Amino acid sequence: MGDGSGAEIARVTFPISGDLASLRAKVRTFLVRAEFDELTEKNFVLALSEAANNVLDHSGGTGTLTMRHLEGRVVAEIHDDAGLLIDPHAGMKQPPVGSRRGYGIWLMRTLCDSVEILHDPGGSTVRLTMLLPH
């Protein structure tokens, strides 16, 4: 899956498993080249962790994270084969006060510069984009 523009500088793909701490460490290593400030990096890692956790919670735990460093941005695509996430507008509104669920995608939208939810016969993909500092 590609977002259609920009020269690719680097790409990695990781399987999503129950070891989210290891996944977050791999993400941080990949992000070193992007030179995000500390807050931006933490926000992106948190958003990616939420997306990976959604794969574990809602999609039978089968998925992949593909990260691409492109000119001007880093794009992360979290894909699951179950394809249960079909609403491209999910997470546009904050969940009601007191809600126990529903914060993950809303949080991703709050933390990232862009969030896209894509669905096709192969499954669902959440594409998170963070712009690089100028």
DSSP file with accessible surface (Angstrom, degrees, kcal/mol):
  #  RESIDUE AA STRUCTURE BP1 BP2  ACC     N-H-->O    O-->H-N    N-H-->O    O-->H-N    TCO  KAPPA ALPHA  PHI   PSI    X-CA   Y-CA   Z-CA
    1    1 A M              0   0   97      0, 0.0     2,-0.3     0, 0.0    76,-0.0   0.000 360.0 360.0 360.0 135.2    0.0    0.0    0.0
    2    2 A G        -     0   0   46      1,-0.1     0, 0.0     2,-0.0     0, 0.0  -0.922 360.0-135.9-132.5 158.9    1.4    3.4   -0.8
    3    3 A D        -     0   0   39     -2,-0.3    -1,-0.1     2,-0.2     3,-0.0   0.415  49.9-119.2 -96.5   2.7    0.3    7.0   -0.3
    4    4 A G  S    S+     0   0   78      2,-0.1     2,-0.3     1,-0.0    -2,-0.0   0.272  73.8  61.9  93.5 -11.9    1.2    7.9   -3.8
    5    5 A S        +     0   0   75      2,-0.0    -2,-0.2     1,-0.0    -1,-0.0  -0.996  63.8  47.2-151.7 157.3    3.9   10.6   -3.6
    6    6 A G  S    S-     0   0   47     -2,-0.3     2,-0.3    64,-0.1    -3,-0.1   0.306  77.4 -78.0  93.7 140.1    7.4   11.5   -2.4
    7    7 A A        -     0   0   49      1,-0.1    64,-1.3    63,-0.0     2,-0.4  -0.522  47.3-124.2 -70.8 133.4   10.7    9.8   -2.7
    8    8 A E  E     +A   70   0A  89     -2,-0.3    62,-0.2    62,-0.2     3,-0.1  -0.675  28.9 177.9 -83.2 128.6   11.1    6.9   -0.3
    9    9 A I  E     -     0   0A  82     60,-3.6     2,-0.3    -2,-0.4    61,-0.2   0.816  67.9  -7.8 -95.5 -41.0   14.2    7.2    2.0
   10   10 A A  E     -A   69   0A  19     59,-1.5    59,-2.8     2,-0.0    -1,-0.4  -0.990  57.7-167.5-155.9 155.3   13.7    4.1    4.1
   11   11 A R  E     +A   68   0A 119     -2,-0.3     2,-0.3    57,-0.2    57,-0.2  -0.993   7.2 173.8-148.2 140.1   11.1    1.3    4.7
   12   12 A V  E     -A   67   0A  44     55,-2.3    55,-2.7    -2,-0.3     2,-0.4  -0.981  12.8-157.1-140.9 153.3   10.7   -1.4    7.3
   13   13 A T  E     -A   66   0A  78     -2,-0.3    53,-0.2    53,-0.2    -2,-0.0  -1.000  10.9-176.6-132.5 133.4    7.9   -3.9    8.1
   14   14 A F  E     -A   65   0A  32     51,-2.9    51,-3.0    -2,-0.4     2,-0.2  -0.980  26.7-120.6-126.3 141.1    7.3   -5.5   11.4
   15   15 A P  E     -A   64   0A  94      0, 0.0     2,-0.6     0, 0.0    49,-0.3  -0.519  30.9-121.8 -72.5 148.5    4.8   -8.2   12.4
   16   16 A I        +     0   0    9     47,-2.6    47,-0.5    -2,-0.2     2,-0.2  -0.836  45.1 158.1 -93.5 125.1    2.4   -7.1   15.2
   17   17 A S        -     0   0   63     -2,-0.6    39,-0.1     2,-0.1     6,-0.1  -0.768  58.9 -85.5-133.5-178.1    2.5   -9.4   18.2
   18   18 A G  S    S+     0   0   68     -2,-0.2     2,-1.5     1,-0.2     3,-0.2   0.608 106.1  88.4 -68.7  -9.1    1.7   -9.2   21.8
   19   19 A D     >  +     0   0   88      1,-0.2     4,-1.7     2,-0.1     3,-0.2  -0.562  46.6 159.7 -92.0  75.4    5.1   -7.7   22.6
   20   20 A L  H  >  +     0   0   23     -2,-1.5     4,-2.9     1,-0.2     5,-0.2   0.814  68.8  62.6 -69.0 -28.2    4.2   -4.1   22.0
   21   21 A A  H  > S+     0   0   56     -3,-0.2     4,-2.0     1,-0.2    -1,-0.2   0.928 105.8  46.1 -61.8 -42.9    7.2   -2.9   24.0
   22   22 A S  H  > S+     0   0   42      2,-0.2     4,-2.3     1,-0.2    -1,-0.2   0.907 111.9  51.4 -65.4 -40.9    9.5   -4.5   21.5
   23   23 A L  H  X S+     0   0   13     -4,-1.7     4,-2.4     1,-0.2    -2,-0.2   0.936 109.1  50.3 -62.3 -44.8    7.5   -3.0   18.6
   24   24 A R  H  X S+     0   0   77     -4,-2.9     4,-2.6     1,-0.2    -1,-0.2   0.899 109.3  52.0 -61.2 -38.9    7.7    0.5   20.2
   25   25 A A  H  X S+     0   0   46     -4,-2.0     4,-2.1     2,-0.2    -1,-0.2   0.917 109.8  48.7 -63.9 -42.2   11.5    0.1   20.5
   26   26 A K  H  X S+     0   0   89     -4,-2.3     4,-2.2     2,-0.2    -2,-0.2   0.901 110.9  51.2 -64.1 -39.6   11.8   -0.9   16.8
   27   27 A V  H  X S+     0   0    2     -4,-2.4     4,-2.3     2,-0.2    -2,-0.2   0.937 108.6  50.8 -62.7 -46.5    9.7    2.1   15.9
   28   28 A R  H  X S+     0   0  103     -4,-2.6     4,-0.8     1,-0.2    -1,-0.2   0.905 109.2  51.5 -59.5 -40.9   11.9    4.5   17.9
   29   29 A T  H >< S+     0   0  108     -4,-2.1     3,-0.9     1,-0.2     4,-0.4   0.929 110.9  48.0 -61.6 -43.6   15.0    3.1   16.2
   30   30 A F  H >< S+     0   0   28     -4,-2.2     3,-0.7     1,-0.2     4,-0.3   0.879 108.1  56.0 -63.6 -36.6   13.5    3.7   12.8
   31   31 A L  H >X>S+     0   0    0     -4,-2.3     3,-0.9     1,-0.2     4,-0.8   0.618  81.6  87.6 -75.7 -11.1   12.5    7.2   13.8
   32   32 A V  G X<5S+     0   0  103     -3,-0.9     3,-1.2    -4,-0.8    -1,-0.2   0.920  87.7  52.0 -53.9 -44.1   16.0    8.3   14.7
   33   33 A R  G <45S+     0   0  150     -3,-0.7    -1,-0.3    -4,-0.4    -2,-0.2   0.785 100.0  63.5 -64.4 -27.0   16.7    9.3   11.1
   34   34 A A  G <45S-     0   0    7     -3,-0.9    -1,-0.3    -4,-0.3    -2,-0.2   0.730  93.5-144.9 -72.5 -21.6   13.6   11.4   11.0
   35   35 A E  T <<5 +     0   0  156     -3,-1.2    -3,-0.1    -4,-0.8     2,-0.1   0.872  30.3 174.3  58.2  41.9   15.0   13.8   13.7
   36   36 A F      < -     0   0   17     -5,-0.6    -1,-0.2     1,-0.1    96,-0.1  -0.442  36.9-106.5 -67.6 152.3   11.6   14.4   15.3
   37   37 A D     >  -     0   0   89     -2,-0.1     4,-2.5     1,-0.1     5,-0.2  -0.328  40.6 -98.3 -71.1 167.3   11.6   16.4   18.5
   38   38 A E  H  > S+     0   0  135      1,-0.2     4,-2.5     2,-0.2     5,-0.2   0.894 121.6  48.0 -59.4 -44.1   11.0   14.4   21.6
   39   39 A L  H  > S+     0   0  113      2,-0.2     4,-2.6     1,-0.2    -1,-0.2   0.929 112.0  49.0 -65.4 -43.6    7.3   15.2   22.0
   40   40 A T  H  > S+     0   0   32      2,-0.2     4,-2.5     1,-0.2     5,-0.2   0.928 112.3  48.9 -62.4 -43.0    6.5   14.5   18.3
   41   41 A E  H  X S+     0   0   48     -4,-2.5     4,-2.8     1,-0.2     5,-0.2   0.942 111.9  48.4 -62.1 -45.6    8.3   11.2   18.5
   42   42 A K  H  X S+     0   0  118     -4,-2.5     4,-2.5    -5,-0.2    -2,-0.2   0.908 111.7  50.1 -61.5 -41.9    6.5   10.2   21.7
   43   43 A N  H  X S+     0   0   45     -4,-2.6     4,-2.5     2,-0.2    -1,-0.2   0.922 112.5  46.4 -62.5 -43.5    3.1   11.2   20.1
   44   44 A F  H  X S+     0   0    0     -4,-2.5     4,-2.6     2,-0.2     5,-0.2   0.930 112.6  49.4 -67.5 -42.8    3.8    9.1   17.0
   45   45 A V  H  X S+     0   0    5     -4,-2.8     4,-2.5     1,-0.2    -2,-0.2   0.919 111.8  49.6 -62.8 -40.8    5.0    6.1   19.0
   46   46 A L  H  X S+     0   0   73     -4,-2.5     4,-2.5    -5,-0.2    -2,-0.2   0.933 110.9  49.1 -64.2 -44.3    1.9    6.3   21.2
   47   47 A A  H  X S+     0   0    0     -4,-2.5     4,-2.2     1,-0.2    -2,-0.2   0.927 112.7  47.7 -61.3 -43.1   -0.4    6.5   18.1
   48   48 A L  H  X S+     0   0    4     -4,-2.6     4,-2.6     1,-0.2    -1,-0.2   0.896 110.5  52.1 -65.0 -38.8    1.3    3.5   16.5
   49   49 A S  H  X S+     0   0   14     -4,-2.5     4,-2.7    -5,-0.2    -1,-0.2   0.911 108.7  50.5 -64.6 -40.8    1.1    1.6   19.7
   50   50 A E  H  X S+     0   0   52     -4,-2.5     4,-2.0     2,-0.2    -2,-0.2   0.919 111.4  48.5 -61.6 -43.5   -2.7    2.3   19.9
   51   51 A A  H  X S+     0   0    4     -4,-2.2     4,-1.5     2,-0.2    -2,-0.2   0.921 112.7  47.2 -65.1 -42.4   -3.1    1.1   16.3
   52   52 A A  H  X S+     0   0    1     -4,-2.6     4,-2.0     1,-0.2    -2,-0.2   0.904 109.9  53.6 -65.4 -39.5   -1.2   -2.1   17.0
   53   53 A N  H  X S+     0   0   54     -4,-2.7     4,-2.8     1,-0.2    -1,-0.2   0.885 104.2  55.9 -62.8 -36.7   -3.1   -2.7   20.1
   54   54 A N  H  X S+     0   0   36     -4,-2.0     4,-2.8     2,-0.2     5,-0.4   0.883 104.8  52.9 -62.5 -37.3   -6.4   -2.4   18.1
   55   55 A V  H  X S+     0   0    4     -4,-1.5     4,-1.8     2,-0.2     6,-1.8   0.939 112.4  44.9 -61.3 -45.2   -5.1   -5.1   15.8
   56   56 A L  H  < S+     0   0   44     -4,-2.0     4,-0.3     5,-0.2    -2,-0.2   0.911 120.2  40.0 -65.3 -41.6   -4.5   -7.3   18.9
   57   57 A D  H  < S+     0   0   87     -4,-2.8    -2,-0.2    -5,-0.1    -1,-0.2   0.831 131.2  19.7 -77.3 -35.6   -7.8   -6.5   20.5
   58   58 A H  H  < S+     0   0   89     -4,-2.8    -3,-0.2    -5,-0.2    -2,-0.2   0.534 120.6  49.2-117.2 -10.2  -10.2   -6.5   17.5
   59   59 A S  S >< S-     0   0   16     -4,-1.8     3,-1.0    -5,-0.4    23,-0.3   0.083 108.6 -96.7-125.5  21.6   -8.5   -8.4   14.6
   60   60 A G  T 3   -     0   0   72     -4,-0.3    -4,-0.2     1,-0.2    -3,-0.1   0.637  67.9 -79.4  74.4  10.6   -7.4  -11.7   16.1
   61   61 A G  T 3  S+     0   0   24     -6,-1.8     2,-0.6     1,-0.2    -1,-0.2   0.610  95.1 126.9  76.4  12.7   -3.8  -10.4   16.6
   62   62 A T    <   +     0   0   77     -3,-1.0    19,-0.9    -7,-0.3    20,-0.4  -0.902  34.6 103.9-108.2 116.7   -2.7  -10.8   13.0
   63   63 A G  E     - B   0  80A  11     -2,-0.6   -47,-2.6   -47,-0.5     2,-0.3  -0.989  48.7-127.2-172.9 174.9   -1.2   -7.7   11.4
   64   64 A T  E     -AB  15  79A  52     15,-2.2    15,-2.8    -2,-0.3     2,-0.5  -0.965   8.1-145.3-137.2 153.5    1.8   -5.8   10.2
   65   65 A L  E     -AB  14  78A   2    -51,-3.0   -51,-2.9    -2,-0.3     2,-0.5  -0.988  16.8-172.9-117.1 120.4    3.3   -2.4   10.7
   66   66 A T  E     -AB  13  77A  19     11,-2.6    11,-3.1    -2,-0.5     2,-0.4  -0.978   4.6-168.0-114.2 125.2    5.0   -0.9    7.7
   67   67 A M  E     -AB  12  76A   0    -55,-2.7   -55,-2.3    -2,-0.5     2,-0.4  -0.939   3.1-172.2-114.8 137.2    6.9    2.4    8.2
   68   68 A R  E     -AB  11  75A  11      7,-3.0     7,-2.8    -2,-0.4     2,-0.7  -0.997  16.3-150.5-130.1 130.7    8.2    4.5    5.4
   69   69 A H  E     +AB  10  74A  12    -59,-2.8   -60,-3.6    -2,-0.4   -59,-1.5  -0.913  31.4 173.2 -96.3 113.4   10.4    7.6    5.7
   70   70 A L  E >   -AB   8  73A   2      3,-2.8     3,-1.6    -2,-0.7     2,-0.3  -0.701  46.0 -68.5-113.9 169.9    9.5    9.8    2.8
   71   71 A E  T 3  S-     0   0  120    -64,-1.3    -1,-0.1     1,-0.3     3,-0.0  -0.444 121.3  -1.8 -59.4 118.0   10.6   13.3    1.8
   72   72 A G  T 3  S+     0   0   45     -2,-0.3    60,-2.4    61,-0.1     2,-0.3   0.401 129.3  40.9  85.6  -3.5    9.0   15.6    4.4
   73   73 A R  E <   -BC  70 131A  36     -3,-1.6    -3,-2.8    58,-0.3     2,-0.4  -0.997  64.6-126.5-164.9 164.5    7.1   12.9    6.4
   74   74 A V  E     -BC  69 130A   1     56,-2.7    56,-2.5    -2,-0.3     2,-0.4  -0.984  26.4-162.7-118.9 132.5    7.0    9.5    8.0
   75   75 A V  E     -BC  68 129A   0     -7,-2.8    -7,-3.0    -2,-0.4     2,-0.4  -0.964   4.1-168.4-118.6 131.3    4.1    7.2    7.1
   76   76 A A  E     -BC  67 128A   0     52,-3.0    52,-3.0    -2,-0.4     2,-0.5  -0.981   2.7-164.4-119.4 130.4    3.1    4.2    9.2
   77   77 A E  E     -BC  66 127A   9    -11,-3.1   -11,-2.6    -2,-0.4     2,-0.7  -0.969   0.7-166.0-117.4 117.9    0.5    1.7    7.8
   78   78 A I  E     -BC  65 126A   4     48,-2.7    48,-2.4    -2,-0.5     2,-0.4  -0.917  17.1-173.7-104.3 112.2   -1.0   -0.7   10.3
   79   79 A H  E     -BC  64 125A  38    -15,-2.8   -15,-2.2    -2,-0.7     2,-0.3  -0.883  12.3-175.9-114.9 138.9   -2.7   -3.5    8.4
   80   80 A D  E     -BC  63 124A  11     44,-2.5    44,-1.7    -2,-0.4     3,-0.2  -0.966  24.5-141.4-128.8 150.8   -4.8   -6.4    9.6
   81   81 A D  S    S+     0   0  100    -19,-0.9   -18,-0.1    -2,-0.3    -1,-0.1   0.685  92.0  73.7 -81.3 -20.0   -6.3   -9.2    7.6
   82   82 A A  S    S-     0   0   52    -20,-0.4    -1,-0.2   -23,-0.3    41,-0.1   0.863  80.4-155.4 -66.0 -36.6   -9.6   -9.3    9.5
   83   83 A G        +     0   0    9     -3,-0.2    40,-0.1    41,-0.2    -1,-0.1   0.788  44.6 137.8  69.4  30.3  -10.9   -6.1    7.8
   84   84 A L        +     0   0  119     40,-0.1     2,-0.9   -26,-0.1    -1,-0.1   0.742  48.8  81.5 -81.0 -23.3  -13.3   -5.2   10.6
   85   85 A L        +     0   0   41      1,-0.2    40,-0.2    33,-0.1    -1,-0.1  -0.739  48.5 144.2 -85.7 106.3  -12.4   -1.5   10.6
   86   86 A I        +     0   0  110     -2,-0.9    -1,-0.2    38,-0.1    33,-0.1   0.560  34.0  98.5-121.0 -12.5  -14.5   -0.1    7.7
   87   87 A D    >   -     0   0   79      1,-0.2     3,-1.7    31,-0.1    31,-0.1  -0.680  51.1-164.6 -85.5 109.9  -15.6    3.4    8.8
   88   88 A P  T 3  S+     0   0   68      0, 0.0    29,-0.3     0, 0.0    -1,-0.2   0.678  90.1  53.0 -67.8 -11.8  -13.2    6.0    7.3
   89   89 A H  T >  S+     0   0  122     27,-0.1     3,-1.6    -3,-0.0     4,-0.2   0.320  76.8 135.8-104.5   7.6  -14.6    8.5    9.7
   90   90 A A  T <  S+     0   0   18     -3,-1.7    -5,-0.0     1,-0.3    27,-0.0  -0.237  70.7  19.7 -56.1 140.9  -14.0    6.5   12.9
   91   91 A G  T 3  S+     0   0   20      2,-0.1    -1,-0.3     1,-0.1    18,-0.1   0.574  81.4 124.4  77.4  11.0  -12.5    8.5   15.7
   92   92 A M  S <  S+     0   0  113     -3,-1.6     2,-0.4     2,-0.1    -2,-0.1   0.795  71.8  47.3 -73.1 -26.1  -13.5   11.9   14.4
   93   93 A K  S    S-     0   0  182     -4,-0.2    -2,-0.1     3,-0.0    13,-0.1  -0.907  94.8-107.1-115.5 145.6  -15.4   12.8   17.6
   94   94 A Q        -     0   0  120     -2,-0.4     3,-0.1     1,-0.1     9,-0.1  -0.424  45.2-105.3 -65.3 138.4  -14.1   12.4   21.1
   95   95 A P        -     0   0   15      0, 0.0     3,-0.1     0, 0.0    -1,-0.1  -0.249  48.2 -84.0 -61.1 155.3  -15.9    9.5   22.9
   96   96 A P    >   -     0   0   99      0, 0.0     3,-2.3     0, 0.0    -3,-0.0  -0.245  56.5 -87.6 -59.9 147.8  -18.5   10.4   25.5
   97   97 A V  T 3  S+     0   0  147      1,-0.3     3,-0.1    -3,-0.1    -3,-0.0  -0.301 116.9  23.3 -55.7 132.8  -17.3   11.2   28.9
   98   98 A G  T 3  S+     0   0   69      1,-0.3    -1,-0.3    -3,-0.1     2,-0.1   0.331  85.8 144.1  90.5  -7.0  -17.1    8.0   31.0
   99   99 A S    <   -     0   0   41     -3,-2.3    -1,-0.3     1,-0.1     4,-0.0  -0.401  40.9-155.4 -66.1 138.2  -16.8    5.8   28.0
  100  100 A R  S    S+     0   0  238     -3,-0.1     2,-0.3    -2,-0.1    -1,-0.1   0.621  74.4  29.3 -88.2 -15.2  -14.5    2.8   28.6
  101  101 A R  S    S+     0   0  142      1,-0.1    -2,-0.0     2,-0.1     0, 0.0  -0.863  84.6  65.5-136.1 170.4  -13.7    2.3   24.9
  102  102 A G     >  +     0   0   53     -2,-0.3     4,-0.5    -7,-0.1    -1,-0.1   0.497  66.6 106.8  96.4   6.5  -13.4    4.2   21.7
  103  103 A Y  H  >  +     0   0   78      1,-0.1     4,-3.0     2,-0.1     5,-0.2   0.714  58.4  78.7 -88.7 -21.5  -10.4    6.4   22.5
  104  104 A G  H  > S+     0   0    9      2,-0.2     4,-2.3     1,-0.2     5,-0.1   0.937  99.7  34.4 -58.2 -56.6   -7.8    4.7   20.3
  105  105 A I  H  > S+     0   0   24      2,-0.2     4,-2.5     1,-0.2    -1,-0.2   0.903 118.1  54.1 -70.4 -36.6   -8.6    6.1   16.9
  106  106 A W  H  X S+     0   0   58     -4,-0.5     4,-1.8     1,-0.2    -2,-0.2   0.936 109.6  48.7 -59.2 -43.6   -9.6    9.5   18.3
  107  107 A L  H  X S+     0   0   43     -4,-3.0     4,-2.4     2,-0.2     5,-0.2   0.923 108.8  53.0 -63.0 -43.1   -6.2    9.6   20.1
  108  108 A M  H  X S+     0   0    0     -4,-2.3     4,-2.2     1,-0.2    -1,-0.2   0.928 109.5  48.9 -57.2 -44.8   -4.4    8.8   16.8
  109  109 A R  H  < S+     0   0   54     -4,-2.5    -1,-0.2     1,-0.2    -2,-0.2   0.835 112.2  49.4 -65.5 -31.6   -6.3   11.6   15.0
  110  110 A T  H  < S+     0   0   83     -4,-1.8    -1,-0.2    -5,-0.2    -2,-0.2   0.868 117.0  39.6 -73.3 -36.6   -5.3   14.0   17.9
  111  111 A L  H  < S+     0   0   28     -4,-2.4     2,-0.2    -5,-0.1    -2,-0.2   0.752 107.9  64.1 -88.3 -26.5   -1.6   13.0   17.9
  112  112 A C  S  < S-     0   0   13     -4,-2.2    18,-0.2    -5,-0.2     3,-0.1  -0.633  74.6-129.0-104.2 159.6   -0.8   12.7   14.1
  113  113 A D  S    S+     0   0   92     16,-1.4     2,-0.3     1,-0.2    17,-0.2   0.810  96.0  10.0 -72.2 -29.2   -0.8   15.1   11.2
  114  114 A S  E     -D  129   0A  48     15,-1.6    15,-2.6    -6,-0.1     2,-0.4  -0.987  60.2-172.4-152.7 140.6   -3.0   12.8    9.2
  115  115 A V  E     -D  128   0A  16     -2,-0.3     2,-0.4    13,-0.2    13,-0.2  -0.994   8.5-178.4-134.6 127.0   -5.0    9.6    9.8
  116  116 A E  E     -D  127   0A  71     11,-2.4    11,-3.1    -2,-0.4     2,-0.5  -0.976  14.6-153.8-123.9 140.8   -6.6    7.6    7.0
  117  117 A I  E     -D  126   0A  13     -2,-0.4     2,-0.4   -29,-0.3     9,-0.2  -0.970  19.6-175.7-114.6 118.9   -8.7    4.4    7.4
  118  118 A L  E     -D  125   0A  50      7,-3.3     7,-2.9    -2,-0.5     2,-0.4  -0.903   6.2-172.9-118.0 144.3   -8.6    2.2    4.3
  119  119 A H  E     +D  124   0A  96     -2,-0.4     5,-0.2     5,-0.2   -33,-0.1  -1.000  14.6 149.4-139.5 135.3  -10.5   -1.0    3.7
  120  120 A D  E >   -D  123   0A  60      3,-2.4     3,-2.3    -2,-0.4    -2,-0.0  -0.905  64.0 -79.1-149.7 178.3  -10.3   -3.5    0.8
  121  121 A P  T 3  S+     0   0  146      0, 0.0     3,-0.1     0, 0.0    -2,-0.0   0.749 125.9  60.5 -58.4 -20.0  -10.9   -7.2    0.4
  122  122 A G  T 3  S-     0   0   41      1,-0.2     2,-0.3   -39,-0.0   -39,-0.1   0.524 119.1 -91.7 -84.7  -6.2   -7.4   -7.8    1.9
  123  123 A G  E <   - D   0 120A   3     -3,-2.3    -3,-2.4   -41,-0.1     2,-0.4  -0.921  53.6 -45.9 135.3-159.6   -8.3   -6.2    5.2
  124  124 A S  E     -CD  80 119A   1    -44,-1.7   -44,-2.5    -2,-0.3     2,-0.4  -0.897  40.8-166.1-116.8 146.0   -8.1   -2.9    6.9
  125  125 A T  E     -CD  79 118A   3     -7,-2.9    -7,-3.3    -2,-0.4     2,-0.6  -0.999   9.7-158.5-133.3 132.2   -5.3   -0.4    7.1
  126  126 A V  E     -CD  78 117A  12    -48,-2.4   -48,-2.7    -2,-0.4     2,-0.6  -0.961  15.3-159.6-104.8 120.6   -4.8    2.6    9.3
  127  127 A R  E     -CD  77 116A  15    -11,-3.1   -11,-2.4    -2,-0.6     2,-0.4  -0.920   7.6-171.2-106.1 117.3   -2.4    5.1    7.7
  128  128 A L  E     -CD  76 115A   0    -52,-3.0   -52,-3.0    -2,-0.6     2,-0.4  -0.913   2.1-167.6-108.7 132.8   -0.7    7.5   10.2
  129  129 A T  E     -CD  75 114A  10    -15,-2.6   -15,-1.6    -2,-0.4   -16,-1.4  -0.976   8.7-174.4-125.3 135.4    1.4   10.4    8.9
  130  130 A M  E     -C   74   0A   7    -56,-2.5   -56,-2.7    -2,-0.4     2,-0.2  -0.998  23.8-131.8-126.3 125.3    3.7   12.7   10.8
  131  131 A L  E     -C   73   0A  91     -2,-0.4   -58,-0.3   -58,-0.2   -59,-0.1  -0.504  23.1-119.5 -75.3 145.7    5.3   15.6    9.1
  132  132 A L        -     0   0   26    -60,-2.4   -97,-0.1    -2,-0.2    -1,-0.1  -0.512  34.6 -95.4 -81.3 153.2    9.0   16.1    9.5
  133  133 A P              0   0   76      0, 0.0    -1,-0.1     0, 0.0   -61,-0.1  -0.327 360.0 360.0 -64.7 150.1   10.3   19.3   11.1
  134  134 A H              0   0  233     -3,-0.1    -3,-0.0   -62,-0.0     0, 0.0  -0.480 360.0 360.0 -82.0 360.0   11.4   22.0    8.6
